């Protein structure tokens, strides 16, 4: 988004846009949060327009469960999530654990979190089986409208059967949230004996 400069070189057309370094020139923002189902080879992407927070990450998982998860896995009693260690689902932030526990209570499920260790996210299947194909579907296009992002990402597919569902979450999220004292003192999160910092469970309390 922002001013565009066009350069023709070697019969190829390149598009330059202001991005991370010039966010003040942008007219909006798009924050993709993706869930990839290894078994069904299906991607579910939620596009946020506010901030990439732990609340947004849990809302994304909530949206997937109510839209697809409970229908694809009607007998499920637990969810296993493999994810990176930083960002909105950081293993270091207790606010993510608090939001995750609230989600587990709402869904009545056990949510098991297994974080990839720092610098090991390259082994995450989503990096190899979903993101490259989304990038290919969106290449050479300037994201000037939210609908354009949604339509292009939804077209992502492969000969191996990958399909992608795209949803928009237009909720405004607050930054700087902290876990409550009550949660910190009575935290029901169950940490594994092996690498507890990166492996733990949120078990429904009701």
SEZAZA-354512 format. One record per atom (N, C-alpha, C): y, z, x; residue number from 1. Coordinates in steps of 0.1 Angstrom, whole numbers, plus 5000, padded with zeros to 4 digits. Each point is the difference from the previous one (the first is absolute). Example, Ala and Ser with C-alpha at 12.3 -4.5 7.8 and 13.67 -1.06 7.14 Angstrom:
<dopas>
py=4943 pz=5078 px=5132 pos=1;
py=5012 pz=5000 px=4991 pos=1;
py=5012 pz=5000 px=5009 pos=1;
py=5011 pz=4993 px=4996 pos=2;
py=5011 pz=5000 px=5009 pos=2;
py=5011 pz=5008 px=4992 pos=2;
</dopas>
This chain:
<dopas>
py=4988 pz=5000 px=5008 pos=1;
py=5012 pz=5000 px=4992 pos=1;
py=5012 pz=5000 px=5009 pos=1;
py=5011 pz=4995 px=4995 pos=2;
py=5012 pz=4998 px=5008 pos=2;
py=5003 pz=4986 px=5003 pos=2;
py=5009 pz=4998 px=5010 pos=3;
py=5003 pz=4986 px=5004 pos=3;
py=4989 pz=4993 px=5007 pos=3;
py=4998 pz=4988 px=4998 pos=4;
py=4989 pz=4992 px=5005 pos=4;
py=5005 pz=4990 px=5010 pos=4;
py=4993 pz=4998 px=5011 pos=5;
py=5003 pz=4990 px=5010 pos=5;
py=4987 pz=4991 px=5001 pos=5;
py=5002 pz=4987 px=5000 pos=6;
py=4989 pz=4991 px=5001 pos=6;
py=4999 pz=4993 px=5013 pos=6;
py=4988 pz=4999 px=5006 pos=7;
py=4999 pz=4994 px=5013 pos=7;
py=4988 pz=4991 px=4999 pos=7;
py=5002 pz=4987 px=5003 pos=8;
py=4989 pz=4990 px=5000 pos=8;
py=4996 pz=4998 px=5015 pos=8;
py=4988 pz=5002 px=5003 pos=9;
py=4995 pz=4999 px=5014 pos=9;
py=4986 pz=4995 px=5000 pos=9;
py=4997 pz=4990 px=5007 pos=10;
py=4987 pz=4994 px=5001 pos=10;
py=4994 pz=4997 px=4986 pos=10;
py=5008 pz=4995 px=4992 pos=11;
py=4996 pz=4996 px=4986 pos=11;
py=4995 pz=5011 px=4992 pos=11;
py=5004 pz=5012 px=5004 pos=12;
py=4996 pz=5012 px=4991 pos=12;
py=5013 pz=5007 px=4996 pos=12;
py=4999 pz=5006 px=4988 pos=13;
py=5012 pz=5006 px=4994 pos=13;
py=4998 pz=5015 px=5001 pos=13;
py=5010 pz=5007 px=5006 pos=14;
py=5000 pz=5014 px=5002 pos=14;
py=5010 pz=5006 px=4991 pos=14;
py=4997 pz=5012 px=4994 pos=15;
py=5010 pz=5007 px=4992 pos=15;
py=5003 pz=5013 px=5006 pos=15;
py=5013 pz=5003 px=5002 pos=16;
py=5004 pz=5013 px=5006 pos=16;
py=5007 pz=5008 px=4989 pos=16;
py=4996 pz=5012 px=4998 pos=17;
py=5007 pz=5009 px=4991 pos=17;
py=5003 pz=5014 px=5006 pos=17;
py=5010 pz=5006 px=4995 pos=18;
py=5002 pz=5014 px=5005 pos=18;
py=4989 pz=5009 px=4994 pos=18;
py=4995 pz=5009 px=5008 pos=19;
py=4989 pz=5008 px=4995 pos=19;
py=5003 pz=5015 px=5004 pos=19;
py=4992 pz=5006 px=5009 pos=20;
py=5000 pz=5014 px=5002 pos=20;
py=5014 pz=5004 px=5006 pos=20;
py=5006 pz=4992 px=5009 pos=21;
py=5012 pz=5004 px=5007 pos=21;
py=5012 pz=4998 px=4992 pos=21;
py=4999 pz=4993 px=4988 pos=22;
py=5012 pz=4998 px=4992 pos=22;
py=4997 pz=5003 px=4985 pos=22;
py=4995 pz=5011 px=4998 pos=23;
py=4996 pz=5004 px=4986 pos=23;
py=5012 pz=5001 px=4991 pos=23;
py=5012 pz=5002 px=5006 pos=24;
py=5012 pz=5001 px=4991 pos=24;
py=5004 pz=4987 px=4994 pos=24;
py=4994 pz=4989 px=5005 pos=25;
py=5003 pz=4987 px=4995 pos=25;
py=4991 pz=4996 px=4989 pos=25;
py=4989 pz=5008 px=4998 pos=26;
py=4990 pz=4997 px=4990 pos=26;
py=5005 pz=5003 px=4986 pos=26;
py=4996 pz=4994 px=4990 pos=27;
py=5003 pz=5003 px=4986 pos=27;
py=4990 pz=5008 px=4993 pos=27;
py=4989 pz=5003 px=5007 pos=28;
py=4990 pz=5009 px=4994 pos=28;
py=4989 pz=5002 px=5011 pos=28;
py=4989 pz=5007 px=4996 pos=29;
py=4989 pz=5003 px=5009 pos=29;
py=4987 pz=4999 px=4993 pos=29;
py=4990 pz=4996 px=5007 pos=30;
py=4986 pz=5000 px=4995 pos=30;
py=4991 pz=5008 px=5010 pos=30;
py=4993 pz=5009 px=4994 pos=31;
py=4991 pz=5008 px=5009 pos=31;
py=4986 pz=4999 px=4994 pos=31;
py=4992 pz=4992 px=5007 pos=32;
py=4986 pz=4998 px=4995 pos=32;
py=4991 pz=5012 px=5004 pos=32;
py=4992 pz=5004 px=4991 pos=33;
py=4989 pz=5010 px=5003 pos=33;
py=4987 pz=4994 px=4995 pos=33;
py=4991 pz=4998 px=5009 pos=34;
py=4988 pz=4993 px=4997 pos=34;
py=4987 pz=5009 px=5000 pos=34;
py=4991 pz=4997 px=4990 pos=35;
py=4987 pz=5007 px=5000 pos=35;
py=4990 pz=4988 px=5000 pos=35;
py=4990 pz=5002 px=5009 pos=36;
py=4990 pz=4989 px=5002 pos=36;
py=4987 pz=5006 px=4996 pos=36;
py=4993 pz=4994 px=4991 pos=37;
py=4986 pz=5004 px=4996 pos=37;
py=4990 pz=4992 px=5008 pos=37;
py=4994 pz=5007 px=5009 pos=38;
py=4990 pz=4993 px=5009 pos=38;
py=4989 pz=4994 px=4993 pos=38;
py=4995 pz=5007 px=4990 pos=39;
py=4988 pz=4996 px=4993 pos=39;
py=5003 pz=4988 px=4991 pos=39;
py=5011 pz=4999 px=4993 pos=40;
py=5003 pz=4989 px=4991 pos=40;
py=5009 pz=4989 px=5007 pos=40;
py=5004 pz=5003 px=5012 pos=41;
py=5008 pz=4990 px=5007 pos=41;
py=5013 pz=4997 px=4992 pos=41;
py=5006 pz=5011 px=4995 pos=42;
py=5012 pz=4998 px=4992 pos=42;
py=5012 pz=5008 px=5005 pos=42;
py=5011 pz=4994 px=5001 pos=43;
py=5012 pz=5007 px=5004 pos=43;
py=5009 pz=5004 px=4988 pos=43;
py=5006 pz=5012 px=5000 pos=44;
py=5009 pz=5004 px=4989 pos=44;
py=5013 pz=5005 px=5007 pos=44;
py=5010 pz=4992 px=4997 pos=45;
py=5013 pz=5003 px=5007 pos=45;
py=5010 pz=5005 px=4990 pos=45;
py=5007 pz=5011 px=5004 pos=46;
py=5011 pz=5005 px=4992 pos=46;
py=5013 pz=4998 px=5008 pos=46;
py=5009 pz=4993 px=4993 pos=47;
py=5013 pz=4997 px=5007 pos=47;
py=5010 pz=5011 px=4995 pos=47;
py=5005 pz=5008 px=5010 pos=48;
py=5010 pz=5010 px=4996 pos=48;
py=5014 pz=4994 px=5004 pos=48;
py=5010 pz=5006 px=4994 pos=49;
py=5014 pz=4995 px=5002 pos=49;
py=5009 pz=5011 px=5004 pos=49;
py=4994 pz=5012 px=5003 pos=50;
py=5008 pz=5011 px=5003 pos=50;
py=4998 pz=5005 px=5015 pos=50;
py=4991 pz=5010 px=5002 pos=51;
py=4997 pz=5005 px=5013 pos=51;
py=4985 pz=5001 px=5002 pos=51;
py=4995 pz=4999 px=5012 pos=52;
py=4986 pz=5002 px=5003 pos=52;
py=4997 pz=5014 px=5002 pos=52;
py=4996 pz=5007 px=4990 pos=53;
py=4998 pz=5015 px=5001 pos=53;
py=4986 pz=5003 px=4996 pos=53;
py=4996 pz=5013 px=5002 pos=54;
py=4986 pz=5004 px=4996 pos=54;
py=4998 pz=4999 px=4985 pos=54;
py=5011 pz=5002 px=4993 pos=55;
py=4999 pz=4999 px=4985 pos=55;
py=4997 pz=4986 px=4996 pos=55;
py=5006 pz=4990 px=5007 pos=56;
py=4998 pz=4986 px=4998 pos=56;
py=4986 pz=4996 px=5003 pos=56;
py=4995 pz=5005 px=5011 pos=57;
py=4986 pz=4998 px=5004 pos=57;
py=4990 pz=5005 px=4990 pos=57;
py=5002 pz=5012 px=4995 pos=58;
py=4991 pz=5005 px=4990 pos=58;
py=5002 pz=4993 px=4986 pos=58;
py=5012 pz=4996 px=4997 pos=59;
py=5002 pz=4992 px=4988 pos=59;
py=4993 pz=4987 px=5001 pos=59;
py=4999 pz=4994 px=5012 pos=60;
py=4993 pz=4988 px=5002 pos=60;
py=4985 pz=5001 px=4997 pos=60;
py=4995 pz=5011 px=5005 pos=61;
py=4985 pz=5003 px=4998 pos=61;
py=4998 pz=5003 px=4985 pos=61;
py=5009 pz=5007 px=4994 pos=62;
py=4999 pz=5003 px=4986 pos=62;
py=5000 pz=4987 px=4992 pos=62;
py=5009 pz=4991 px=5003 pos=63;
py=5001 pz=4987 px=4993 pos=63;
py=4987 pz=4992 px=5002 pos=63;
py=4994 pz=5000 px=5012 pos=64;
py=4988 pz=4993 px=5002 pos=64;
py=4988 pz=5006 px=4992 pos=64;
py=5000 pz=5013 px=4999 pos=65;
py=4989 pz=5007 px=4993 pos=65;
py=5000 pz=4996 px=4985 pos=65;
py=5012 pz=5001 px=4994 pos=66;
py=5001 pz=4998 px=4986 pos=66;
py=4999 pz=4985 px=4996 pos=66;
py=5004 pz=4991 px=5010 pos=67;
py=4999 pz=4986 px=4997 pos=67;
py=4987 pz=4994 px=5003 pos=67;
py=4993 pz=5004 px=5011 pos=68;
py=4988 pz=4994 px=5004 pos=68;
py=4989 pz=5010 px=5003 pos=68;
py=5003 pz=5011 px=5007 pos=69;
py=4990 pz=5009 px=5006 pos=69;
py=4990 pz=5005 px=4989 pos=69;
py=5006 pz=5006 px=4989 pos=70;
py=4991 pz=5006 px=4990 pos=70;
py=4992 pz=4990 px=4992 pos=70;
py=5004 pz=4988 px=5001 pos=71;
py=4992 pz=4989 px=4993 pos=71;
py=4989 pz=4994 px=5010 pos=71;
py=5004 pz=4999 px=5012 pos=72;
py=4990 pz=4995 px=5010 pos=72;
py=4990 pz=5010 px=5004 pos=72;
py=5004 pz=5013 px=4999 pos=73;
py=4991 pz=5011 px=5004 pos=73;
py=5000 pz=5011 px=4989 pos=73;
py=4995 pz=4997 px=4989 pos=74;
py=5000 pz=5010 px=4988 pos=74;
py=4993 pz=5013 px=5003 pos=74;
py=4990 pz=4999 px=5009 pos=75;
py=4992 pz=5012 px=5003 pos=75;
py=5005 pz=5008 px=5012 pos=75;
py=5011 pz=4996 px=5005 pos=76;
py=5005 pz=5006 px=5013 pos=76;
py=5005 pz=5015 px=4997 pos=76;
py=4996 pz=5008 px=5010 pos=77;
py=5005 pz=5014 px=5000 pos=77;
py=5009 pz=5003 px=5012 pos=77;
py=5001 pz=4991 px=5009 pos=78;
py=5008 pz=5002 px=5012 pos=78;
py=5005 pz=4986 px=5005 pos=78;
py=5011 pz=5001 px=5008 pos=79;
py=5006 pz=4988 px=5006 pos=79;
py=5001 pz=5003 px=5015 pos=79;
py=4995 pz=4990 px=5008 pos=80;
py=5002 pz=5001 px=5015 pos=80;
py=5011 pz=4990 px=5004 pos=80;
py=5010 pz=5006 px=5007 pos=81;
py=5011 pz=4992 px=5004 pos=81;
py=5001 pz=5000 px=5015 pos=81;
py=4999 pz=4988 px=5006 pos=82;
py=5002 pz=4998 px=5015 pos=82;
py=5014 pz=4995 px=5002 pos=82;
py=5008 pz=5007 px=5008 pos=83;
py=5014 pz=4996 px=5001 pos=83;
py=5005 pz=5004 px=5014 pos=83;
py=5012 pz=4995 px=5003 pos=84;
py=5006 pz=5003 px=5013 pos=84;
py=5004 pz=5015 px=5000 pos=84;
py=5005 pz=5004 px=5011 pos=85;
py=5004 pz=5015 px=5002 pos=85;
py=5015 pz=5002 px=4997 pos=85;
py=5008 pz=4989 px=5000 pos=86;
py=5014 pz=5002 px=4998 pos=86;
py=5006 pz=4994 px=4988 pos=86;
py=5013 pz=5000 px=4999 pos=87;
py=5006 pz=4994 px=4988 pos=87;
py=5000 pz=5009 px=4988 pos=87;
py=5000 pz=4993 px=4989 pos=88;
py=5000 pz=5008 px=4987 pos=88;
py=4988 pz=5008 px=4998 pos=88;
py=4989 pz=4997 px=5006 pos=89;
py=4987 pz=5007 px=4999 pos=89;
py=4997 pz=5008 px=5013 pos=89;
py=5010 pz=5005 px=5006 pos=90;
py=4999 pz=5006 px=5013 pos=90;
py=4990 pz=5012 px=5000 pos=90;
py=4991 pz=5001 px=5009 pos=91;
py=4991 pz=5012 px=5001 pos=91;
py=5007 pz=5012 px=5004 pos=91;
py=5013 pz=4999 px=5005 pos=92;
py=5007 pz=5012 px=5005 pos=92;
py=5009 pz=5006 px=4990 pos=92;
py=5002 pz=4994 px=4989 pos=93;
py=5010 pz=5005 px=4990 pos=93;
py=4993 pz=5006 px=4988 pos=93;
py=5003 pz=5012 px=4997 pos=94;
py=4994 pz=5008 px=4989 pos=94;
py=5004 pz=4995 px=4987 pos=94;
py=5012 pz=4993 px=4999 pos=95;
py=5004 pz=4995 px=4987 pos=95;
py=4991 pz=4989 px=4995 pos=95;
py=4994 pz=4993 px=5009 pos=96;
py=4990 pz=4990 px=4996 pos=96;
py=4987 pz=5007 px=4994 pos=96;
py=4996 pz=5010 px=5007 pos=97;
py=4988 pz=5008 px=4995 pos=97;
py=5003 pz=5006 px=4986 pos=97;
py=5013 pz=5005 px=4998 pos=98;
py=5003 pz=5005 px=4987 pos=98;
py=5000 pz=4990 px=4989 pos=98;
py=5006 pz=4988 px=5003 pos=99;
py=5000 pz=4989 px=4990 pos=99;
py=4985 pz=4995 px=4998 pos=99;
py=4992 pz=5000 px=5010 pos=100;
py=4986 pz=4996 px=4999 pos=100;
py=4992 pz=5010 px=4991 pos=100;
py=5003 pz=5013 px=5002 pos=101;
py=4993 pz=5010 px=4992 pos=101;
py=5004 pz=4999 px=4985 pos=101;
py=5013 pz=4997 px=4998 pos=102;
py=5004 pz=4998 px=4986 pos=102;
py=4993 pz=4988 px=4994 pos=102;
py=4999 pz=4990 px=5008 pos=103;
py=4993 pz=4988 px=4995 pos=103;
py=4985 pz=5003 px=4997 pos=103;
py=4993 pz=5007 px=5008 pos=104;
py=4986 pz=5004 px=4998 pos=104;
py=4999 pz=5008 px=4988 pos=104;
py=5009 pz=5009 px=4997 pos=105;
py=5000 pz=5008 px=4988 pos=105;
py=5002 pz=4992 px=4988 pos=105;
py=5009 pz=4990 px=5001 pos=106;
py=5002 pz=4992 px=4988 pos=106;
py=4988 pz=4991 px=4997 pos=106;
py=4994 pz=4994 px=5010 pos=107;
py=4989 pz=4991 px=4998 pos=107;
py=4987 pz=5007 px=4998 pos=107;
py=4999 pz=5012 px=5004 pos=108;
py=4988 pz=5008 px=4999 pos=108;
py=4989 pz=4995 px=5010 pos=108;
py=5005 pz=4995 px=5011 pos=109;
py=4991 pz=4995 px=5010 pos=109;
py=5002 pz=5007 px=5014 pos=109;
py=4990 pz=4999 px=5008 pos=110;
py=5001 pz=5004 px=5014 pos=110;
py=5005 pz=4988 px=5008 pos=110;
py=5011 pz=5002 px=5007 pos=111;
py=5006 pz=4990 px=5008 pos=111;
py=4998 pz=5004 px=5015 pos=111;
py=4992 pz=4992 px=5007 pos=112;
py=4997 pz=5003 px=5014 pos=112;
py=5009 pz=4991 px=5009 pos=112;
py=5007 pz=5006 px=5009 pos=113;
py=5009 pz=4992 px=5008 pos=113;
py=4995 pz=5000 px=5014 pos=113;
py=4998 pz=4988 px=5006 pos=114;
py=4996 pz=4998 px=5014 pos=114;
py=5010 pz=4992 px=5007 pos=114;
py=5008 pz=5006 px=5008 pos=115;
py=5010 pz=4993 px=5008 pos=115;
py=4995 pz=4994 px=5013 pos=115;
py=5005 pz=4988 px=5002 pos=116;
py=4997 pz=4994 px=5014 pos=116;
py=5008 pz=5008 px=5010 pos=116;
py=4995 pz=5002 px=5011 pos=117;
py=5007 pz=5008 px=5010 pos=117;
py=5012 pz=4991 px=5005 pos=117;
py=5010 pz=5007 px=5006 pos=118;
py=5012 pz=4992 px=5005 pos=118;
py=4995 pz=4989 px=5009 pos=118;
py=5007 pz=4988 px=4999 pos=119;
py=4997 pz=4988 px=5008 pos=119;
py=4987 pz=4994 px=4997 pos=119;
py=4993 pz=5004 px=4989 pos=120;
py=4987 pz=4994 px=4996 pos=120;
py=5001 pz=4993 px=4987 pos=120;
py=5012 pz=4998 px=4995 pos=121;
py=5001 pz=4993 px=4987 pos=121;
py=4996 pz=4986 px=5000 pos=121;
py=4999 pz=4994 px=5012 pos=122;
py=4995 pz=4986 px=5002 pos=122;
py=4986 pz=4998 px=4995 pos=122;
py=4993 pz=5012 px=4999 pos=123;
py=4986 pz=4999 px=4996 pos=123;
py=4999 pz=5001 px=4984 pos=123;
py=5011 pz=5002 px=4994 pos=124;
py=5000 pz=5001 px=4985 pos=124;
py=4998 pz=4986 px=4994 pos=124;
py=4990 pz=4999 px=4991 pos=125;
py=4996 pz=4987 px=4995 pos=125;
py=5011 pz=4993 px=4992 pos=125;
py=5009 pz=5008 px=4995 pos=126;
py=5011 pz=4994 px=4992 pos=126;
py=5009 pz=4991 px=5009 pos=126;
py=5000 pz=5004 px=5013 pos=127;
py=5008 pz=4992 px=5010 pos=127;
py=4994 pz=4986 px=5003 pos=127;
py=4987 pz=4999 px=4998 pos=128;
py=4993 pz=4987 px=5003 pos=128;
py=4996 pz=4992 px=4988 pos=128;
py=4998 pz=5007 px=4989 pos=129;
py=4994 pz=4993 px=4988 pos=129;
py=5010 pz=4998 px=4989 pos=129;
py=5012 pz=5006 px=5001 pos=130;
py=5010 pz=4999 px=4989 pos=130;
py=5013 pz=4995 px=5005 pos=130;
py=5006 pz=5008 px=5009 pos=131;
py=5014 pz=4997 px=5004 pos=131;
py=5002 pz=4986 px=5006 pos=131;
py=4991 pz=4995 px=5009 pos=132;
py=5002 pz=4987 px=5005 pos=132;
py=5001 pz=4989 px=4989 pos=132;
py=4992 pz=5001 px=4990 pos=133;
py=5000 pz=4990 px=4989 pos=133;
py=5012 pz=5002 px=4992 pos=133;
py=5005 pz=5012 px=4998 pos=134;
py=5013 pz=5001 px=4993 pos=134;
py=5011 pz=4994 px=5008 pos=134;
py=5000 pz=5002 px=5013 pos=135;
py=5010 pz=4994 px=5008 pos=135;
py=5000 pz=4985 px=4999 pos=135;
py=4988 pz=4994 px=5000 pos=136;
py=4999 pz=4986 px=4999 pos=136;
py=5005 pz=4995 px=4987 pos=136;
py=4997 pz=5007 px=4989 pos=137;
py=5005 pz=4996 px=4987 pos=137;
py=5015 pz=5000 px=4999 pos=137;
py=5007 pz=5008 px=5008 pos=138;
py=5014 pz=5002 px=4999 pos=138;
py=5008 pz=4993 px=5011 pos=138;
py=4993 pz=4993 px=5009 pos=139;
py=5007 pz=4995 px=5012 pos=139;
py=5010 pz=4989 px=4996 pos=139;
py=5011 pz=5000 px=5008 pos=140;
py=5010 pz=4990 px=4998 pos=140;
py=5008 pz=5001 px=4988 pos=140;
py=4999 pz=5012 px=4993 pos=141;
py=5008 pz=5002 px=4988 pos=141;
py=5009 pz=5012 px=5002 pos=141;
py=5013 pz=4998 px=4996 pos=142;
py=5010 pz=5011 px=5000 pos=142;
py=4999 pz=5008 px=4988 pos=142;
py=4998 pz=5013 px=5001 pos=143;
py=4999 pz=5009 px=4989 pos=143;
py=5014 pz=5003 px=4994 pos=143;
py=5004 pz=4992 px=4991 pos=144;
py=5013 pz=5002 px=4993 pos=144;
py=4999 pz=5006 px=4987 pos=144;
py=4988 pz=5001 px=4994 pos=145;
py=4998 pz=5005 px=4987 pos=145;
py=4986 pz=5008 px=5000 pos=145;
py=5000 pz=5011 px=4992 pos=146;
py=4988 pz=5008 px=4999 pos=146;
py=4989 pz=4992 px=4994 pos=146;
py=5003 pz=4992 px=4990 pos=147;
py=4990 pz=4992 px=4993 pos=147;
py=4993 pz=4990 px=5010 pos=147;
py=5008 pz=4995 px=5009 pos=148;
py=4994 pz=4991 px=5010 pos=148;
py=4990 pz=5007 px=5009 pos=148;
py=5003 pz=5012 px=5004 pos=149;
py=4991 pz=5008 px=5008 pos=149;
py=4987 pz=5002 px=4992 pos=149;
py=5001 pz=5004 px=4988 pos=150;
py=4989 pz=5003 px=4991 pos=150;
py=4991 pz=4988 px=4998 pos=150;
py=5006 pz=4989 px=4997 pos=151;
py=4993 pz=4987 px=4997 pos=151;
py=4992 pz=4995 px=5013 pos=151;
py=5007 pz=5001 px=5011 pos=152;
py=4994 pz=4995 px=5012 pos=152;
py=4988 pz=5008 px=5004 pos=152;
py=5002 pz=5013 px=5000 pos=153;
py=4989 pz=5009 px=5004 pos=153;
py=4988 pz=4999 px=4991 pos=153;
py=5003 pz=4998 px=4987 pos=154;
py=4989 pz=4999 px=4990 pos=154;
py=4992 pz=4988 px=5002 pos=154;
py=5005 pz=4990 px=5007 pos=155;
py=4993 pz=4987 px=5002 pos=155;
py=4990 pz=5002 px=5012 pos=155;
py=5000 pz=5011 px=5007 pos=156;
py=4992 pz=5002 px=5012 pos=156;
py=4985 pz=4999 px=4996 pos=156;
py=4992 pz=4992 px=5007 pos=157;
py=4986 pz=4999 px=4997 pos=157;
py=4994 pz=4993 px=5012 pos=157;
py=4987 pz=5002 px=5002 pos=158;
py=4992 pz=4994 px=5011 pos=158;
py=4987 pz=4993 px=4994 pos=158;
py=4994 pz=4992 px=5008 pos=159;
py=4987 pz=4994 px=4996 pos=159;
py=4989 pz=5011 px=4999 pos=159;
py=5002 pz=5011 px=5006 pos=160;
py=4990 pz=5011 px=4999 pos=160;
py=5002 pz=5008 px=4988 pos=160;
py=5010 pz=4997 px=4991 pos=161;
py=5001 pz=5006 px=4987 pos=161;
py=5011 pz=5011 px=4999 pos=161;
py=5008 pz=5001 px=5010 pos=162;
py=5011 pz=5010 px=4999 pos=162;
py=5010 pz=4997 px=4989 pos=162;
py=5003 pz=5009 px=4992 pos=163;
py=5010 pz=4999 px=4990 pos=163;
py=5010 pz=5011 px=5001 pos=163;
py=5012 pz=4998 px=4995 pos=164;
py=5011 pz=5010 px=5001 pos=164;
py=5007 pz=5002 px=4987 pos=164;
py=5002 pz=5013 px=4996 pos=165;
py=5008 pz=5003 px=4989 pos=165;
py=5012 pz=5007 px=5004 pos=165;
py=5012 pz=4996 px=4995 pos=166;
py=5013 pz=5005 px=5004 pos=166;
py=5007 pz=5007 px=4988 pos=166;
py=5005 pz=5012 px=5002 pos=167;
py=5007 pz=5007 px=4990 pos=167;
py=5013 pz=5005 px=5006 pos=167;
py=5010 pz=5002 px=4992 pos=168;
py=5013 pz=5005 px=5004 pos=168;
py=5002 pz=5015 px=4995 pos=168;
py=5004 pz=5009 px=5009 pos=169;
py=5003 pz=5013 px=4996 pos=169;
py=5015 pz=5002 px=5002 pos=169;
py=5008 pz=5000 px=4989 pos=170;
py=5014 pz=5000 px=5001 pos=170;
py=5006 pz=5015 px=5000 pos=170;
py=4992 pz=5009 px=5003 pos=171;
py=5004 pz=5014 px=5000 pos=171;
py=5009 pz=5003 px=5013 pos=171;
py=5010 pz=5009 px=4998 pos=172;
py=5009 pz=5004 px=5011 pos=172;
py=4994 pz=5012 px=5006 pos=172;
py=4997 pz=5000 px=5013 pos=173;
py=4994 pz=5012 px=5007 pos=173;
py=5010 pz=5007 px=5009 pos=173;
py=5000 pz=5013 px=5000 pos=174;
py=5009 pz=5008 px=5009 pos=174;
py=4993 pz=5002 px=5013 pos=174;
py=5008 pz=5000 px=5011 pos=175;
py=4996 pz=5002 px=5013 pos=175;
py=5002 pz=5015 px=5004 pos=175;
py=4994 pz=5005 px=5010 pos=176;
py=5002 pz=5013 px=5005 pos=176;
py=4993 pz=5011 px=4992 pos=176;
py=4991 pz=4997 px=4992 pos=177;
py=4992 pz=5010 px=4992 pos=177;
py=4992 pz=5008 px=5009 pos=177;
py=4998 pz=5013 px=4997 pos=178;
py=4991 pz=5009 px=5008 pos=178;
py=4990 pz=5006 px=4991 pos=178;
py=4989 pz=5003 px=5005 pos=179;
py=4989 pz=5007 px=4993 pos=179;
py=5006 pz=5014 px=4995 pos=179;
py=4996 pz=5005 px=4989 pos=180;
py=5005 pz=5012 px=4995 pos=180;
py=4993 pz=5012 px=5007 pos=180;
py=5006 pz=5011 px=5000 pos=181;
py=4994 pz=5012 px=5006 pos=181;
py=4987 pz=5004 px=4993 pos=181;
py=5000 pz=4998 px=4987 pos=182;
py=4988 pz=5004 px=4992 pos=182;
py=4988 pz=4991 px=5005 pos=182;
py=5002 pz=4987 px=5002 pos=183;
py=4990 pz=4992 px=5005 pos=183;
py=4995 pz=5003 px=5014 pos=183;
py=5010 pz=5003 px=5008 pos=184;
py=4997 pz=5004 px=5014 pos=184;
py=4992 pz=5013 px=5001 pos=184;
py=5002 pz=5009 px=4992 pos=185;
py=4993 pz=5013 px=5000 pos=185;
py=4987 pz=5000 px=4993 pos=185;
py=4999 pz=4990 px=4990 pos=186;
py=4987 pz=5000 px=4992 pos=186;
py=4994 pz=4986 px=5000 pos=186;
py=5001 pz=4994 px=5012 pos=187;
py=4996 pz=4986 px=5000 pos=187;
py=4985 pz=4998 px=4998 pos=187;
py=4996 pz=4992 px=4990 pos=188;
py=4986 pz=4999 px=4997 pos=188;
py=4993 pz=4988 px=5008 pos=188;
py=5008 pz=4994 px=5008 pos=189;
py=4994 pz=4989 px=5008 pos=189;
py=4989 pz=5005 px=5009 pos=189;
py=4989 pz=4993 px=5001 pos=190;
py=4988 pz=5004 px=5008 pos=190;
py=5000 pz=4991 px=5012 pos=190;
py=5001 pz=5007 px=5012 pos=191;
py=5000 pz=4992 px=5012 pos=191;
py=4986 pz=5000 px=5006 pos=191;
py=4996 pz=4988 px=5005 pos=192;
py=4987 pz=4999 px=5007 pos=192;
py=4999 pz=5008 px=5012 pos=192;
py=4988 pz=5004 px=5004 pos=193;
py=4998 pz=5007 px=5013 pos=193;
py=5003 pz=4990 px=5012 pos=193;
py=4997 pz=4988 px=4998 pos=194;
py=5001 pz=4990 px=5011 pos=194;
py=5013 pz=4992 px=4998 pos=194;
py=5009 pz=5001 px=5010 pos=195;
py=5013 pz=4994 px=4999 pos=195;
py=5008 pz=5003 px=4987 pos=195;
py=5002 pz=5012 px=4997 pos=196;
py=5006 pz=5004 px=4987 pos=196;
py=5014 pz=4995 px=4998 pos=196;
py=5007 pz=4997 px=5011 pos=197;
py=5014 pz=4994 px=4998 pos=197;
py=5000 pz=4987 px=4993 pos=197;
py=4989 pz=4992 px=5002 pos=198;
py=4999 pz=4987 px=4995 pos=198;
py=4990 pz=4998 px=4988 pos=198;
py=4992 pz=5011 px=4998 pos=199;
py=4990 pz=4999 px=4989 pos=199;
py=5001 pz=5012 px=4991 pos=199;
py=5002 pz=4997 px=4987 pos=200;
py=5001 pz=5011 px=4991 pos=200;
py=4998 pz=4995 px=4986 pos=200;
py=4999 pz=5010 px=4990 pos=201;
py=4998 pz=4996 px=4986 pos=201;
py=5009 pz=5008 px=4991 pos=201;
py=5004 pz=4992 px=4990 pos=202;
py=5008 pz=5007 px=4989 pos=202;
py=4990 pz=5000 px=4988 pos=202;
py=4996 pz=5012 px=4996 pos=203;
py=4990 pz=5001 px=4989 pos=203;
py=5008 pz=5005 px=4987 pos=203;
py=4997 pz=4993 px=4989 pos=204;
py=5006 pz=5003 px=4987 pos=204;
py=4999 pz=5015 px=4997 pos=204;
py=5010 pz=5007 px=4996 pos=205;
py=5000 pz=5014 px=4997 pos=205;
py=4999 pz=5003 px=4986 pos=205;
py=4999 pz=4989 px=4992 pos=206;
py=4999 pz=5003 px=4985 pos=206;
py=4990 pz=4990 px=4994 pos=206;
</dopas>
